[in-house]
C-alpha cells in the first residue's frame, strides 16, 4: 500500500465529505479512493469513517488522524520541493485575499518575508466575503468561520479571538454591561461578513449564546467599525488585532470578560493542492507561521 496516497485520499474524503468528490479532485475512480481509505483503515486497524448509503462522517479516530495525516503529506510535499529547491527561485506574484484585521497583521510582517525572497511579490486584497478564486485569479484566500465550498482545498491555520468593546466616553453616558442580556439597551456597531449583521454570539465557557441585535451602524470592514467604536458610537465586537492596543492604552474597555465572543476557525482556501507553484506554497507557509506567532490565534482554547 502507498500510505502517502492513502492519506491523501482520506484527507480529501474528509474535506469534501464525499468519495465521489474526492475521486474527482484526485483524478481517480470512486472505487479506487474507497479502496485506498479501506486499506488505510486496515493498516491502522482503526475505522476512520462511518459510511452509510446516504451519509459519511468522521469517527473520533478519524478526527484525531487528520492533523497527523496533514503533517505527513505536507512533509512529503516539502521533501519533493526540496529536491529541486536548490536551483529553484521563488519568483512571481501571489494574489492573497484576507479580512482587514488579518491583512494589517500580515502587512506588519511582509517586509522581512519579501526581503528573503527578492523575486517574489504579493498582492494583498482586503475582503470580508468569499471570492471566486478561479474566476478572479486568486491564489490564496483567508476565511473566517466554516468553509462550505467542497470544491476548494481548505487548511485551518488558527482561531479568531475577539472582544466586545466600547469607548470610555460612550460608557460614561450609557453605563457598563455585565451579561449578554444587557446588550439590548445599548447602541451596537456591527461588522458584517457575508451579509450576517444582525446577531452576535458569545460563550459562557461551555455553550454559545446568540444575541439578536438591531445595529444603528453596519459596516463590511472591521477597520471602519474600529474607527466608529473609538469615536464613542456604541458597542462593537473587534478582533484582538485591532482591539488589544486600544484596551491596553485605555482608549477602549473590554466588556463582559466572562462572556467572550465565540471563536471562529481561520482557514486558508485555494483551488487545488496538486502542482501548487512554489511561490504560492511559500506564501502559504508564511501565513501558517505568522499565525502561529500569535498565541491568541494559534490555540483553539482561550
C-alpha positions as CSV (number, residue, x, y, z in Angstrom):
1,X,0.0,0.0,0.0
2,X,1.2,3.5,-0.8
3,X,0.4,5.0,2.6
4,X,1.0,8.6,1.4
5,X,-1.5,8.2,-1.4
6,X,-3.9,6.6,1.0
7,X,-3.5,9.5,3.5
8,X,-4.1,12.0,0.6
9,X,-7.3,10.1,-0.3
10,X,-8.5,10.0,3.3
11,X,-7.9,13.8,3.8
12,X,-9.7,14.7,0.6
13,X,-12.7,12.5,1.5
14,X,-12.7,14.1,5.0
15,X,-12.5,17.6,3.4
16,X,-15.3,17.1,0.8
17,X,-17.5,14.7,2.7
18,X,-17.8,12.5,-0.4
19,X,-15.9,9.7,-2.1
20,X,-17.1,10.9,-5.4
21,X,-15.9,14.5,-4.9
22,X,-12.5,13.2,-3.6
23,X,-12.1,10.9,-6.6
24,X,-12.8,13.8,-9.0
25,X,-10.3,16.0,-7.3
26,X,-7.6,13.3,-7.1
27,X,-8.3,12.2,-10.7
28,X,-9.2,8.7,-9.6
29,X,-12.3,6.5,-9.7
30,X,-14.6,6.4,-6.7
31,X,-13.8,2.7,-6.1
32,X,-10.1,3.4,-6.2
33,X,-10.5,6.1,-3.5
34,X,-12.7,3.8,-1.4
35,X,-10.1,1.0,-1.6
36,X,-7.3,3.4,-0.6
37,X,-9.2,4.5,2.5
38,X,-10.2,1.0,3.4
39,X,-6.6,-0.2,3.0
40,X,-5.5,2.7,5.3
41,X,-8.1,1.7,7.9
42,X,-6.9,-1.9,7.7
43,X,-3.3,-0.9,8.0
44,X,-4.0,1.2,11.1
45,X,-6.6,-1.3,12.4
46,X,-8.9,1.6,13.0
47,X,-12.2,2.8,11.5
48,X,-11.7,6.4,10.3
49,X,-15.1,6.9,8.6
50,X,-18.7,6.0,9.3
51,X,-20.3,5.0,6.0
52,X,-24.0,4.7,5.2
53,X,-25.9,4.7,1.9
54,X,-26.8,8.4,2.4
55,X,-24.1,9.9,4.7
56,X,-20.5,9.9,5.5
57,X,-18.9,11.1,8.8
58,X,-15.6,11.0,10.6
59,X,-15.2,8.8,13.6
60,X,-13.4,10.2,16.7
61,X,-10.3,8.3,15.5
62,X,-10.7,9.9,12.1
63,X,-10.9,13.4,13.6
64,X,-7.7,12.7,15.6
65,X,-6.0,11.4,12.5
66,X,-6.5,14.5,10.3
67,X,-3.7,16.8,11.8
68,X,-1.2,13.9,11.8
69,X,-2.1,12.9,8.2
70,X,-1.7,16.5,7.1
71,X,1.8,16.7,8.7
72,X,2.9,13.5,6.9
73,X,1.5,14.7,3.5
74,X,2.9,18.2,3.9
75,X,6.3,16.8,4.9
76,X,6.4,14.6,1.8
77,X,5.4,17.5,-0.4
78,X,8.2,19.6,1.3
79,X,10.7,16.9,0.5
80,X,9.6,16.7,-3.1
81,X,10.0,20.5,-3.4
82,X,13.4,20.4,-1.6
83,X,14.7,18.0,-4.2
84,X,14.7,20.8,-6.7
85,X,14.7,23.8,-4.4
86,X,18.4,24.4,-4.5
87,X,18.1,25.5,-8.1
88,X,14.5,26.9,-7.8
89,X,13.9,30.6,-7.3
90,X,10.8,31.7,-5.5
91,X,9.5,34.3,-8.0
92,X,6.4,35.8,-9.4
93,X,3.2,37.3,-7.9
94,X,0.8,35.8,-5.4
95,X,-2.7,37.3,-5.1
96,X,-3.9,36.9,-1.5
97,X,-7.3,38.0,-0.1
98,X,-8.0,38.2,3.6
99,X,-10.1,40.1,6.1
100,X,-8.8,43.6,7.1
101,X,-7.5,42.8,10.6
102,X,-5.5,39.9,9.4
103,X,-4.4,41.9,6.4
104,X,-3.0,44.5,8.8
105,X,-1.3,41.8,10.9
106,X,0.3,40.2,7.8
107,X,1.3,43.6,6.4
108,X,3.5,44.2,9.5
109,X,5.4,41.0,8.7
110,X,5.7,41.2,5.0
111,X,8.7,43.4,4.7
112,X,11.0,40.8,6.3
113,X,9.4,38.0,4.3
114,X,9.8,39.7,1.0
115,X,13.4,40.6,1.8
116,X,14.1,36.9,2.0
117,X,12.5,36.4,-1.5
118,X,13.6,39.4,-3.6
119,X,11.9,37.9,-6.8
120,X,8.6,37.4,-5.1
121,X,5.7,39.9,-5.0
122,X,2.5,39.7,-3.0
123,X,-0.8,41.5,-3.9
124,X,-2.9,41.9,-0.7
125,X,-6.7,42.3,-1.3
126,X,-8.7,43.2,1.8
127,X,-12.0,41.4,1.5
128,X,-14.6,40.2,4.0
129,X,-16.6,38.0,1.7
130,X,-15.7,34.8,-0.2
131,X,-14.1,35.3,-3.6
132,X,-14.4,33.5,-6.9
133,X,-10.8,32.2,-6.7
134,X,-10.6,30.7,-10.1
135,X,-12.5,33.5,-11.9
136,X,-10.5,36.3,-10.2
137,X,-7.2,34.6,-10.3
138,X,-6.8,34.4,-6.5
139,X,-4.1,32.1,-5.3
140,X,-4.9,32.0,-1.6
141,X,-7.8,33.3,0.5
142,X,-8.1,33.5,4.3
143,X,-11.6,32.9,5.5
144,X,-13.2,33.1,9.0
145,X,-15.7,30.5,10.1
146,X,-16.8,27.3,8.4
147,X,-15.9,26.8,4.7
148,X,-18.8,25.3,2.8
149,X,-17.3,25.1,-0.7
150,X,-16.2,21.5,-1.0
151,X,-14.5,22.2,-4.4
152,X,-11.7,24.1,-2.6
153,X,-8.8,22.9,-0.6
154,X,-9.1,24.1,2.9
155,X,-6.4,24.3,5.6
156,X,-7.2,25.6,9.1
157,X,-4.4,27.6,10.4
158,X,-5.8,29.2,13.6
159,X,-8.7,30.7,15.5
160,X,-10.1,34.1,15.9
161,X,-10.1,35.9,19.3
162,X,-12.3,39.0,19.7
163,X,-13.5,41.3,22.4
164,X,-16.8,43.2,23.0
165,X,-15.6,46.8,23.5
166,X,-16.7,50.4,23.9
167,X,-15.1,53.7,24.4
168,X,-15.0,55.2,27.9
169,X,-16.9,58.2,26.6
170,X,-19.7,56.0,25.5
171,X,-19.8,54.1,28.8
172,X,-19.9,57.3,30.8
173,X,-23.2,58.2,29.1
174,X,-24.8,54.7,28.8
175,X,-23.3,52.7,31.6
176,X,-21.5,49.3,31.6
177,X,-22.9,45.9,31.0
178,X,-22.2,42.5,32.6
179,X,-24.1,39.9,30.6
180,X,-25.4,39.4,27.0
181,X,-28.9,40.2,28.2
182,X,-27.7,43.8,28.8
183,X,-26.8,44.4,25.2
184,X,-30.4,45.2,24.1
185,X,-30.2,48.5,25.9
186,X,-27.1,49.7,24.0
187,X,-26.2,51.1,20.6
188,X,-24.5,48.4,18.5
189,X,-22.0,48.8,15.7
190,X,-21.8,45.6,13.6
191,X,-19.1,44.2,11.5
192,X,-21.0,42.3,8.7
193,X,-19.4,39.4,6.9
194,X,-21.2,37.8,4.0
195,X,-24.5,39.6,5.0
196,X,-24.5,38.5,8.6
197,X,-25.1,41.7,10.5
198,X,-27.9,41.0,12.9
199,X,-26.6,38.7,15.6
200,X,-23.7,38.3,17.9
201,X,-22.5,35.1,19.6
202,X,-20.8,34.7,22.9
203,X,-19.5,31.8,25.0
204,X,-20.1,31.2,28.7
205,X,-17.4,28.6,28.9
206,X,-19.5,25.7,27.7
207,X,-22.3,26.9,25.4
208,X,-22.7,29.5,22.7
209,X,-25.1,32.3,23.5
210,X,-26.7,34.1,20.5
211,X,-27.9,37.6,20.8
212,X,-30.1,39.3,18.2
213,X,-29.2,43.0,17.7
214,X,-30.6,46.0,15.9
215,X,-27.5,47.8,14.9
216,X,-27.5,51.5,14.2
217,X,-24.4,51.1,12.1
218,X,-23.4,48.2,9.9
219,X,-20.1,48.1,8.0
220,X,-18.5,45.3,6.0
221,X,-15.0,46.4,7.0
222,X,-13.6,45.8,10.5
223,X,-11.4,48.9,10.3
224,X,-14.5,51.1,9.8
225,X,-16.1,49.5,12.9
226,X,-12.9,50.1,14.8
227,X,-12.9,53.8,14.0
228,X,-16.6,54.1,14.9
229,X,-16.3,52.5,18.3
230,X,-13.2,54.6,19.1
231,X,-15.4,57.7,18.4
232,X,-17.9,56.6,21.0
233,X,-20.7,55.4,18.7
234,X,-21.5,52.3,20.7
235,X,-20.5,48.7,21.3
236,X,-18.6,46.5,18.8
237,X,-17.0,43.1,18.6
238,X,-13.4,43.6,17.4
239,X,-10.6,41.3,16.5
240,X,-7.8,41.3,19.2
241,X,-5.5,42.5,16.4
242,X,-7.4,45.8,16.4
243,X,-8.7,45.9,20.0
244,X,-5.7,44.9,22.2
245,X,-3.6,48.1,21.7
246,X,-6.6,50.3,22.5
247,X,-7.6,48.2,25.5
248,X,-4.1,48.4,26.9
249,X,-3.9,52.2,26.3
250,X,-7.4,52.8,27.9
251,X,-9.0,54.0,24.7
252,X,-11.4,51.0,24.7
253,X,-12.8,48.9,27.5
254,X,-13.1,45.1,27.3
255,X,-16.7,44.4,28.3
256,X,-18.2,41.1,29.7
257,X,-14.9,39.2,30.1
258,X,-16.9,36.3,31.4
259,X,-18.8,36.0,28.1
260,X,-16.2,36.4,25.4
261,X,-17.3,36.4,21.7
262,X,-17.4,32.9,20.2
263,X,-14.2,32.0,18.3
264,X,-14.1,31.1,14.6
265,X,-11.7,28.9,12.7
266,X,-9.2,30.8,10.5
267,X,-8.7,28.8,7.2
268,X,-6.7,29.3,4.0
269,X,-8.5,28.1,0.9
270,X,-7.1,27.5,-2.6
271,X,-8.2,25.9,-5.8
272,X,-6.1,22.7,-5.7
273,X,-3.2,21.1,-3.8
274,X,-1.9,19.5,-7.0
275,X,1.0,21.2,-8.7
276,X,0.9,24.2,-6.3
277,X,3.5,26.7,-7.6
278,X,6.5,27.2,-5.3
279,X,5.6,30.9,-5.0
280,X,2.1,30.0,-3.6
281,X,3.4,27.3,-1.3
282,X,6.0,29.8,0.1
283,X,3.3,32.4,0.9
284,X,1.1,29.7,2.4
285,X,3.9,28.6,4.7
286,X,4.5,32.2,5.6
287,X,0.8,32.6,6.6
288,X,0.9,29.5,8.7
289,X,4.0,30.6,10.6
290,X,2.7,34.2,11.0
291,X,-0.5,33.0,12.7
292,X,1.5,30.6,14.9
293,X,3.5,33.5,16.3
294,X,0.3,35.0,17.9
295,X,-0.8,32.9,20.9
296,X,-4.4,34.2,20.6
297,X,-4.7,32.8,17.1
298,X,-2.6,29.7,17.5
299,X,-4.6,27.9,20.1
300,X,-8.2,26.7,19.9
301,X,-8.6,27.4,23.7
302,X,-9.0,30.9,25.1
